[in-house]
Amino acid sequence: MAVKIRLKRMGQKKAPFYRVVVADARAPRDGKFIEEIGYFDPTKEPSVFKVDEEKAKQWLANGAQPTETVNKLFKNANIVK
């Protein structure tokens, strides 16, 4: 089973915020997920990104692959080098 760390879109039209979730790669974007590990709100100034670093590092160590966007967020938060 391929596991990905990705964003789940929530919020209203034109006012999105995202939850950082660990999900099976075959599941739909806003569908079933394994665990929620944080959130990202790009509408605030500056953008708000909070994630449970321990859980994120644990999932990465277990082989979960972050998407491009999540990888950039992790690099900005110094979770991944």
C-alpha positions as CSV (number, residue, x, y, z in Angstrom):
1,M,0.0,0.0,0.0
2,A,1.5,3.3,-1.1
3,V,1.0,6.0,1.6
4,K,1.2,9.7,0.9
5,I,1.3,12.8,3.1
6,R,-0.9,15.3,1.3
7,L,-3.3,18.2,1.7
8,K,-7.1,17.8,2.1
9,R,-9.0,20.9,0.9
10,M,-11.6,22.3,3.2
11,G,-13.4,25.6,3.6
12,Q,-15.8,27.6,1.5
13,K,-15.5,28.7,-2.1
14,K,-12.6,31.1,-2.6
15,A,-11.6,30.7,1.1
16,P,-9.7,27.4,1.3
17,F,-7.8,26.0,4.1
18,Y,-6.1,22.6,4.1
19,R,-5.5,19.7,6.5
20,V,-2.3,17.8,6.2
21,V,-3.3,14.1,6.2
22,V,-1.7,10.7,5.7
23,A,-3.7,8.8,3.2
24,D,-3.5,5.8,0.8
25,A,-2.4,7.0,-2.6
26,R,-5.5,5.4,-4.2
27,A,-8.0,7.4,-2.0
28,P,-9.6,10.6,-3.5
29,R,-8.2,14.0,-2.5
30,D,-10.9,14.8,0.0
31,G,-11.8,11.3,0.8
32,K,-10.7,8.6,3.3
33,F,-7.5,9.1,5.2
34,I,-5.4,7.3,7.8
35,E,-4.4,10.2,10.1
36,E,-4.6,14.0,10.3
37,I,-1.2,15.5,11.4
38,G,-1.7,19.2,10.9
39,Y,-3.2,22.1,8.9
40,F,-2.3,24.9,6.5
41,D,-4.2,28.2,6.0
42,P,-2.8,30.2,3.1
43,T,-5.6,32.9,3.4
44,K,-4.0,34.4,6.5
45,E,-1.2,36.9,6.3
46,P,1.4,35.4,6.9
47,S,0.3,31.9,6.0
48,V,-0.3,29.6,9.0
49,F,1.2,26.1,8.9
50,K,1.0,23.8,12.0
51,V,2.0,20.2,12.0
52,D,2.8,17.6,14.6
53,E,6.5,17.2,13.8
54,E,6.9,13.9,15.7
55,K,4.0,12.2,13.7
56,A,5.3,13.7,10.4
57,K,8.8,12.3,11.0
58,Q,7.4,9.0,12.1
59,W,5.4,8.6,8.9
60,L,8.4,9.7,6.8
61,A,10.5,7.1,8.5
62,N,7.9,4.5,7.8
63,G,8.0,5.2,4.1
64,A,5.2,7.8,3.5
65,Q,5.9,10.0,0.5
66,P,5.0,13.7,0.8
67,T,3.5,15.5,-2.2
68,E,5.4,18.4,-3.8
69,T,3.4,21.0,-1.9
70,V,3.7,19.2,1.4
71,N,7.4,18.7,0.9
72,K,7.9,22.5,0.3
73,L,5.9,23.2,3.5
74,F,8.0,20.7,5.5
75,K,11.2,22.3,4.2
76,N,10.1,25.7,5.3
77,A,9.2,24.2,8.7
78,N,12.6,22.4,8.9
79,I,11.0,19.0,9.2
80,V,12.7,17.7,6.1
81,K,16.1,18.8,4.7
